[in-house]
């Protein structure tokens, strides 16, 4: 959960700049915060797309914005979602193969900057399989016997977006900058009206 909020000094500065229209200050700040939240969601999705090998549409769907109101000057971007199957990332081979067409080892890539890594734990190798329902997954046997198999998962979208080092930490300074710029735009808009 990412919160976009103001400090009391910002509200006081806006009230001083608006002069006799200082009653408009909460509305100005509300609009600036909401606009910043939309930009932050877009920036987070873009940065996550650069970092991870996942389509950006998934990031946008997972993030919901709770807008600020004049009474509560705080917007929240909340990301939800369960861990994603490894098949949702880059996997080689991409489809289930059997017999002679089957590779010696299945590889996957989660980070865009990383390389394809072989999926093997001890002697047990991972493989791409298609279940009776038609769903394809990267799976691995639980032991020496043929069944049961477990589907392999990686990070969830909230975990990716909240990663200080790779995503949120990079976007945070631009969020603060966008808030200052949006406050300036909204103040000008009120003063020109």
Secondary structure, 3 states (H helix, E strand, C coil): CEEEECCHHHHHHHHHHHHHHHHHHHHHHHHHHHHHHHHHHHHHHHHHHHHECCCHHHHHHHEEEECCCCCCCEEEEEECCCCCEHHHCEEECCCCCCHHHCCCCCEEECECCCCCEECEECCEEEEEEECCCCCEEEEEECCCCCCCEEECECCCHHHHHCCCCCCHHHHHHHHHHHHHHHHHHHHHHHHHC
